[in-house]
């Protein structure tokens, strides 16, 4: 069924930003950025609002509740359902479903399932965009409304379970910092600090990574990029691999288990610990390898680097407005406190217990992700 026969396609708009009377009103106004940080299906509010004058001065229109917001550029494919009447900027091609024929949450899930295909429809030299004409030609399977609601309810329930797992992992991640503060808050003031260069194994803060990794090499040496670092861990499942011959040319940036990897460009200050499975992996430019010295455990150093005061120091020493970076010279001067090694080892034991719990939750989350993908596939093939 052509989507335009069961939903109205609505573009957004932006009034002149310099006109004060257009802004600060009660009409929620969404941008793709607002959806990028959204952790749920529904969007309830937006950082900026339009006045009636601002709405009139733009090509935006107020979407009724239960419309499906779809970002058509920068980037393509972000989704949300508005729980209140809402306008959008020009980065959207939103859908107002006919409730007698199309369930909004079913449409949301169908668009979500087909996101990669929808992204492939984008055209443009400067940035890719899906046009209104292209969106209007989209066809989707259309069972009865009752069946649409059943499918949406199954996918919603599974997605809810995934969200709970992610929340549990986030809570456990925050627990690491909580334990760190409870054990070391007093010692931070009582212990003298040394520079990072003196707290790590000699010659380990480097950025000499793989410059030209070449084509993807299945079974080759994994290499870690800045985008692979998140929440204290390396997203091992997403790592690319390179030819061992290429990797062998970059011995200085080879990492060992329990090393710390830090992003020193773009997302400056993001850190992660190298797991045993990645012993011998390599780094790309933009990352630094930090190997703890004999008087410092990896667990302590990781959480010290993630702690808010340390992150503030790092950000104060970042250079560049467009291209952000911290130089290795500055990073080596980062002050590090060194509590007694015995206390650090006790901390490491406690953190290891938390990490085991996190790993269990990650395993369950991976199983739920696989189940969700299977249900999506079956749902839109008429097999659910």
C-alpha positions as CSV (number, residue, x, y, z in Angstrom):
1,X,0.0,0.0,0.0
2,X,1.5,3.5,-0.9
3,X,2.2,5.3,2.3
4,X,0.7,8.5,1.1
5,X,-2.7,6.8,0.8
6,X,-2.8,6.2,4.6
7,X,-0.8,9.1,5.9
8,X,-0.2,12.7,5.1
9,X,3.5,13.7,4.6
10,X,4.4,17.0,6.3
11,X,7.6,18.9,5.9
12,X,8.9,21.3,8.6
13,X,10.4,24.7,8.6
14,X,12.4,27.3,10.6
15,X,11.5,31.0,11.1
16,X,14.3,33.5,11.1
17,X,16.4,32.9,14.2
18,X,17.3,36.6,14.6
19,X,13.7,37.6,15.2
20,X,13.1,37.3,18.9
21,X,9.3,37.4,18.7
22,X,9.4,34.1,16.8
23,X,11.0,32.1,19.6
24,X,10.3,31.1,23.2
25,X,6.7,30.3,22.7
26,X,4.6,27.3,23.7
27,X,4.7,25.4,20.4
28,X,7.3,22.6,20.7
29,X,9.7,22.6,17.8
30,X,11.8,19.5,17.1
31,X,15.1,19.2,15.3
32,X,16.9,16.0,14.4
33,X,19.4,16.7,17.2
34,X,16.5,16.4,19.7
35,X,15.7,12.9,18.4
36,X,19.4,11.8,18.4
37,X,19.4,11.9,22.2
38,X,15.9,10.4,22.7
39,X,15.9,7.1,24.6
40,X,12.3,6.3,24.0
41,X,9.7,6.0,21.2
42,X,7.8,9.1,22.3
43,X,8.9,12.7,22.4
44,X,7.2,14.8,25.0
45,X,9.0,18.2,24.8
46,X,11.7,20.1,22.9
47,X,14.4,22.5,24.1
48,X,13.0,25.3,21.9
49,X,9.5,26.5,21.2
50,X,7.9,28.7,18.6
51,X,5.4,31.5,19.1
52,X,2.3,31.7,16.9
53,X,4.1,34.4,15.0
54,X,7.1,32.2,14.5
55,X,4.9,29.3,13.2
56,X,3.2,31.6,10.8
57,X,6.5,33.0,9.5
58,X,7.8,29.6,8.6
59,X,6.7,26.6,6.5
60,X,6.3,24.5,9.6
61,X,2.9,23.2,10.7
62,X,1.8,21.8,14.0
63,X,1.6,18.0,13.8
64,X,-1.3,16.4,15.7
65,X,-0.5,14.1,18.6
66,X,0.5,10.5,17.5
67,X,2.3,11.6,14.3
68,X,5.5,9.9,13.3
69,X,8.5,12.2,13.1
70,X,11.1,11.0,10.5
71,X,14.3,12.9,10.0
72,X,15.0,13.2,6.3
73,X,18.5,14.7,6.6
74,X,21.5,15.2,8.9
75,X,21.0,12.3,9.6
76,X,18.3,10.3,7.8
77,X,16.2,7.9,9.8
78,X,15.8,9.2,13.3
79,X,12.3,8.5,14.6
80,X,9.8,9.6,17.3
81,X,6.1,9.8,18.0
82,X,4.9,13.1,19.4
83,X,2.8,12.8,22.5
84,X,1.8,16.5,22.3
85,X,1.1,18.7,19.2
86,X,4.5,19.7,17.8
87,X,6.2,21.4,14.9
88,X,9.6,20.4,13.4
89,X,12.3,22.1,11.4
90,X,13.0,21.4,7.7
91,X,15.0,18.3,8.5
92,X,11.9,16.2,8.7
93,X,9.4,14.5,6.5
94,X,6.8,13.5,9.1
95,X,3.7,11.3,8.8
96,X,0.2,12.0,10.0
97,X,-1.5,8.6,9.9
98,X,-5.1,8.0,9.1
99,X,-6.0,6.2,12.3
100,X,-8.7,4.2,10.6
101,X,-6.1,2.6,8.4
102,X,-2.7,3.0,10.0
103,X,-1.4,2.6,13.5
104,X,1.3,5.1,14.4
105,X,3.4,2.6,16.4
106,X,3.2,0.1,13.6
107,X,4.5,2.7,11.1
108,X,7.3,3.7,13.6
109,X,8.4,0.0,13.8
110,X,8.2,-0.5,10.1
111,X,10.3,2.6,9.4
112,X,12.8,1.5,12.1
113,X,13.1,-1.9,10.5
114,X,13.8,-0.3,7.1
115,X,16.1,2.5,8.3
116,X,19.1,1.4,6.3
117,X,17.1,1.1,3.1
118,X,15.5,4.5,3.7
119,X,19.0,6.0,4.3
120,X,20.0,4.6,0.9
121,X,17.3,6.7,-0.7
122,X,19.1,10.0,0.3
123,X,20.6,12.1,-2.5
124,X,22.8,15.2,-2.4
125,X,26.4,16.4,-2.8
126,X,26.8,18.3,0.5
127,X,24.6,16.1,2.6
128,X,22.2,13.3,1.8
129,X,18.5,14.0,2.0
130,X,15.3,12.0,1.3
131,X,12.9,14.2,-0.6
132,X,9.2,14.5,-0.1
133,X,8.6,13.0,-3.6
134,X,10.7,10.0,-2.6
135,X,9.0,9.5,0.7
136,X,5.6,9.7,-1.1
137,X,6.5,6.7,-3.2
138,X,7.2,4.4,-0.2
139,X,5.0,1.3,0.0
140,X,4.5,-0.7,3.2
141,X,2.6,-3.9,4.0
142,X,-0.7,-3.0,5.5
143,X,-2.6,-5.7,7.5
144,X,-5.7,-4.7,9.4
145,X,-5.4,-2.1,12.1
146,X,-6.0,-4.7,14.8
147,X,-3.2,-6.8,13.4
148,X,-0.9,-3.7,13.2
149,X,-1.6,-3.0,16.9
150,X,-0.8,-6.6,17.8
151,X,2.5,-6.5,15.9
152,X,3.4,-3.1,17.4
153,X,2.6,-4.3,20.9
154,X,4.9,-7.4,20.6
155,X,7.8,-5.2,19.3
156,X,7.2,-2.6,21.9
157,X,7.3,-5.2,24.7
158,X,10.5,-6.7,23.5
159,X,12.0,-3.2,23.1
160,X,10.9,-2.3,26.6
161,X,12.9,-5.3,27.9
162,X,15.9,-4.2,26.0
163,X,15.6,-0.7,27.5
164,X,15.5,-2.2,31.0
165,X,18.7,-4.1,30.4
166,X,20.4,-1.0,29.1
167,X,19.2,0.9,32.1
168,X,20.6,-1.8,34.4
169,X,24.0,-1.6,32.7
170,X,24.0,2.2,33.0
171,X,23.2,1.9,36.8
172,X,26.1,-0.6,37.2
173,X,28.4,1.7,35.2
174,X,27.5,4.5,37.6
175,X,28.2,2.2,40.5
176,X,31.9,2.0,39.5
177,X,32.3,5.7,39.9
178,X,30.3,5.6,43.2
179,X,32.6,3.0,44.6
180,X,35.6,5.0,43.4
181,X,34.5,8.1,45.2
182,X,33.6,6.3,48.4
183,X,37.0,4.7,48.5
184,X,39.3,7.4,47.3
185,X,37.6,10.7,47.9
186,X,39.5,11.3,51.1
187,X,42.8,10.0,49.7
188,X,42.6,12.4,46.8
189,X,43.2,15.3,49.2
190,X,45.7,13.4,51.4
191,X,47.9,11.9,48.6
192,X,50.3,13.9,46.6
193,X,49.9,13.7,42.9
194,X,52.4,12.9,40.1
195,X,52.2,13.5,36.4
196,X,50.6,10.8,34.2
197,X,53.9,10.3,32.4
198,X,55.4,9.1,35.8
199,X,52.4,6.9,36.7
200,X,52.5,4.7,33.6
201,X,54.9,2.2,32.1
202,X,57.7,4.1,30.2
203,X,56.9,5.0,26.6
204,X,53.3,3.9,26.6
205,X,51.4,7.1,25.8
206,X,51.5,7.1,22.0
207,X,49.3,8.0,19.1
208,X,51.2,6.3,16.3
209,X,48.4,4.1,15.1
210,X,47.5,2.5,11.8
211,X,47.5,5.2,9.2
212,X,46.2,3.2,6.3
213,X,44.4,0.1,7.6
214,X,43.6,-1.1,4.0
215,X,40.6,-3.2,3.2
216,X,38.7,-5.1,5.8
217,X,40.6,-8.3,6.5
218,X,38.5,-11.1,8.1
219,X,40.3,-12.9,10.8
220,X,43.0,-10.2,10.8
221,X,44.3,-7.9,13.6
222,X,41.5,-5.8,15.2
223,X,42.1,-2.1,15.5
224,X,40.5,0.3,17.9
225,X,39.1,3.7,16.7
226,X,37.9,6.6,18.8
227,X,34.3,5.7,18.0
228,X,34.8,2.2,19.4
229,X,35.3,3.6,23.0
230,X,32.2,4.0,25.1
231,X,31.3,3.9,28.8
232,X,34.7,2.5,29.9
233,X,34.7,-0.4,27.4
234,X,35.6,-1.1,23.9
235,X,32.8,-2.2,21.5
236,X,34.6,-5.4,20.5
237,X,31.7,-6.5,18.3
238,X,32.1,-3.5,16.0
239,X,35.9,-3.5,15.6
240,X,37.3,-3.6,12.1
241,X,40.3,-5.8,11.2
242,X,43.4,-5.3,9.2
243,X,46.0,-7.4,7.5
244,X,48.6,-8.7,10.0
245,X,51.4,-7.5,7.7
246,X,50.1,-3.9,8.0
247,X,49.6,-4.2,11.7
248,X,53.1,-5.5,12.2
249,X,54.4,-2.1,11.0
250,X,52.9,-0.4,14.0
251,X,54.4,-2.2,17.0
252,X,54.4,1.0,19.2
253,X,50.6,1.2,19.2
254,X,50.0,-2.5,19.9
255,X,47.9,-2.8,23.1
256,X,48.0,-5.4,25.8
257,X,45.2,-6.6,28.1
258,X,44.4,-4.1,30.9
259,X,45.9,-1.2,29.0
260,X,43.8,2.0,28.9
261,X,42.9,3.5,25.6
262,X,42.0,7.2,25.4
263,X,40.5,9.2,22.6
264,X,42.7,12.3,22.1
265,X,40.8,13.7,19.1
266,X,37.1,14.6,18.5
267,X,35.6,12.9,21.6
268,X,38.6,13.8,23.7
269,X,38.8,12.1,27.0
270,X,36.7,9.0,26.3
271,X,38.5,6.0,27.9
272,X,38.2,2.3,27.9
273,X,40.1,-0.7,29.3
274,X,41.5,-3.4,26.9
275,X,39.9,-6.8,27.7
276,X,42.0,-10.0,27.5
277,X,40.3,-10.9,24.1
278,X,41.9,-7.8,22.5
279,X,45.5,-8.4,23.7
280,X,47.6,-7.7,20.7
281,X,45.1,-5.4,19.0
282,X,46.2,-2.1,17.5
283,X,45.1,1.5,17.5
284,X,44.3,4.1,14.9
285,X,45.5,7.7,15.0
286,X,43.4,9.8,17.4
287,X,43.9,7.3,20.3
288,X,46.5,7.0,23.0
289,X,47.7,3.8,24.8
290,X,48.2,4.2,28.5
291,X,49.7,1.2,30.4
292,X,49.6,1.5,34.2
293,X,52.9,1.4,35.9
294,X,53.9,-1.1,38.8
295,X,52.3,1.1,41.5
296,X,48.9,1.5,39.8
297,X,46.1,-0.9,38.9
298,X,44.3,-0.6,35.6
299,X,40.9,-0.5,37.3
300,X,42.0,2.5,39.5
301,X,43.5,4.4,36.6
302,X,40.5,3.8,34.3
303,X,38.0,5.2,36.9
304,X,40.4,8.0,37.8
305,X,40.5,9.1,34.2
306,X,36.7,8.9,34.0
307,X,36.1,10.9,37.1
308,X,34.6,14.3,36.7
309,X,37.6,16.4,38.1
310,X,39.9,14.6,35.7
311,X,37.6,15.1,32.7
312,X,37.4,18.8,33.5
313,X,41.2,19.0,33.5
314,X,41.3,17.2,30.1
315,X,38.7,19.5,28.6
316,X,40.5,22.6,29.8
317,X,43.6,21.4,27.9
318,X,41.8,20.6,24.7
319,X,42.9,22.7,21.7
320,X,40.9,23.6,18.6
321,X,37.4,24.9,18.0
322,X,36.5,22.8,14.9
323,X,39.0,20.0,15.3
324,X,39.4,19.2,19.0
325,X,42.5,17.6,20.3
326,X,44.7,17.2,23.4
327,X,48.4,16.9,22.6
328,X,50.4,14.1,24.1
329,X,52.7,16.6,25.7
330,X,49.7,18.1,27.7
331,X,48.3,14.6,28.5
332,X,51.5,13.5,30.0
333,X,51.2,16.4,32.5
334,X,47.8,15.3,33.8
335,X,48.1,15.1,37.6
336,X,47.3,11.7,39.1
337,X,47.0,10.8,42.7
338,X,48.5,7.4,43.8
339,X,46.7,5.8,46.8
340,X,48.3,2.8,48.4
341,X,48.5,-0.2,46.1
342,X,46.7,-2.4,48.6
343,X,43.7,0.0,48.5
344,X,43.7,0.0,44.7
345,X,43.7,-3.8,44.6
346,X,40.7,-3.9,47.0
347,X,39.0,-1.5,44.6
348,X,39.9,-3.7,41.6
349,X,38.3,-6.7,43.3
350,X,35.0,-4.8,43.9
351,X,35.0,-3.5,40.4
352,X,35.6,-7.0,39.0
353,X,32.4,-8.1,40.7
354,X,30.4,-5.3,39.2
355,X,31.9,-6.0,35.8
356,X,30.8,-9.6,36.0
357,X,27.2,-8.4,36.6
358,X,27.5,-6.0,33.7
359,X,28.7,-8.8,31.4
360,X,25.7,-10.9,32.4
361,X,23.4,-8.1,31.5
362,X,25.3,-7.4,28.2
363,X,24.8,-11.1,27.3
364,X,21.1,-10.9,28.0
365,X,20.9,-7.6,26.1
366,X,22.6,-9.2,23.1
367,X,20.0,-12.1,23.2
368,X,17.2,-9.6,23.3
369,X,18.6,-7.6,20.4
370,X,18.7,-10.8,18.4
371,X,15.2,-11.7,19.4
372,X,14.0,-8.1,18.5
373,X,15.6,-8.3,15.1
374,X,14.0,-11.7,14.4
375,X,10.6,-10.5,15.5
376,X,10.9,-7.4,13.2
377,X,11.8,-9.6,10.3
378,X,8.9,-12.0,10.9
379,X,6.5,-9.2,11.6
380,X,6.9,-7.5,8.3
381,X,7.0,-10.7,6.3
382,X,3.6,-11.6,7.7
383,X,5.0,-14.5,9.7
384,X,4.5,-13.2,13.3
